[in-house]
Amino acid sequence: MRILVSNDDGVYSPGLACLAEVASEFGSVRVVAPDVERSSSGHAITASRPLWYRPTTIRQLQAFRVDGTPADCVALGAHHWERVDLVLSGLNIGLNLGNSIWHSGTLAAAKQAALLGLRGVALSAPAGVEPEYEPFKPWIRQVLHTLLDDSSLRLVNVNFPRNPRGMIWTRASVRQYDGRIVPTTDPQGRELYWFTVTPIDSTEEGTDRWAVEQGWISLTPLRLDLTDEARLTEVRQRRPLDEALAAAVSEVTSSPEAARAVREDEAAVPIASHVHTEPGDATS
């Protein structure tokens, strides 16, 4: 088995080394990770400049560092190493529960794997336990045994509590977004803003957050299709648009010309015509 390991904390993160060492018990491991920390970078990809891909060493494991995002790393790793079977992302320094799924760079690496038709697993542990990840190794081993035995699980988010007592399947804890803005100023009095998180006071049983609160390792199967099927069915009945006309006049299969035009539109990269700078900002 070929296992590609990445993260968003950077290639020299102790959590990544821990995960890669356990993964090496299950197959051949290659590490491809960002050269610096890229936490909360979401599923950003670098399309405005080329990327470099340079070898490094992580505890005798074959590794490469990339000047890009976690999604970039997985894409490049899969490009350079054919027939990758599994992508593991982590072990993240900090939990990725509920709403964090949307902006987590750790999750983005696993999602990029799924987009490429590969299996992706994101694994996260509480901040503050680093660099002592040794107690998590037996649990990581159990998680991998569980997931590798079921090929139907294409994308999974895993969160470890500080002192695990077992593993359970969960759903994502998503209520309202828990981010908030904290205004501040720089030494010259100019306004700046920190983006931070407001702790959620209550959780629902069976969710990832509830599981970690109770001391269970949370395993949440995810999917790439974000369509709200129930709402789609309901709104089609309540507020029909041009569905009937589209069904009557549209071809079942698009013409090659139409398909090619849409692909070209998708691939087009916008080019900024100018860069706006505030008065007093330094420019190069």
LINCOR-V794424 format. One record per backbone hydrogen bond with DSSP energy under -0.5 kcal/mol. NH is the residue of the N-H (numbers start at 1). CO is the residue of the C=O. If there is no record, write none. Layout:
BEGIN
NH&CO / NH&CO
END
This chain:
BEGIN
3&1 / 3&28 / 4&2 / 4&86 / 5&30 / 6&88 / 11&34 / 13&10 / 17&13 / 18&14 / 19&15 / 20&16 / 21&17 / 22&18 / 23&19 / 24&20 / 25&22 / 26&23 / 27&23 / 28&1 / 30&3 / 31&62 / 32&5 / 33&64 / 34&7 / 35&66 / 38&8 / 41&38 / 42&103 / 44&41 / 47&45 / 54&65 / 56&63 / 58&61 / 61&58 / 62&29 / 63&56 / 64&31 / 65&54 / 66&33 / 67&52 / 68&66 / 73&69 / 74&70 / 75&71 / 76&72 / 77&73 / 78&74 / 79&75 / 80&76 / 81&77 / 82&80 / 85&2 / 86&2 / 87&119 / 88&4 / 89&121 / 90&6 / 92&123 / 94&92 / 94&125 / 99&173 / 100&97 / 101&98 / 102&99 / 103&99 / 103&100 / 104&100 / 108&104 / 109&105 / 110&106 / 111&107 / 112&108 / 113&109 / 114&110 / 115&111 / 116&112 / 117&114 / 118&113 / 119&85 / 120&154 / 121&87 / 122&156 / 123&89 / 124&158 / 125&92 / 126&160 / 129&126 / 132&129 / 133&131 / 136&133 / 137&133 / 137&134 / 140&136 / 141&137 / 142&138 / 143&139 / 144&140 / 145&141 / 146&142 / 147&143 / 148&144 / 149&145 / 150&147 / 153&150 / 154&152 / 156&120 / 157&220 / 158&122 / 158&156 / 159&218 / 160&124 / 164&161 / 165&215 / 168&217 / 170&219 / 171&206 / 174&172 / 175&173 / 180&196 / 182&194 / 183&181 / 184&192 / 186&190 / 189&186 / 192&184 / 194&182 / 196&180 / 196&194 / 198&178 / 199&197 / 207&204 / 208&171 / 211&207 / 212&208 / 213&209 / 214&210 / 215&212 / 216&211 / 217&166 / 218&159 / 219&168 / 219&217 / 220&157 / 220&218 / 221&219 / 222&155 / 226&224 / 229&227 / 232&228 / 233&229 / 234&230 / 235&231 / 236&232 / 237&233 / 238&234 / 239&235 / 246&242 / 247&243 / 248&244 / 249&245 / 250&246 / 259&255 / 260&256 / 261&257 / 262&258 / 263&259 / 264&260 / 265&261 / 266&262 / 267&263 / 268&264 / 270&268 / 272&270 / 276&274 / 281&278
END
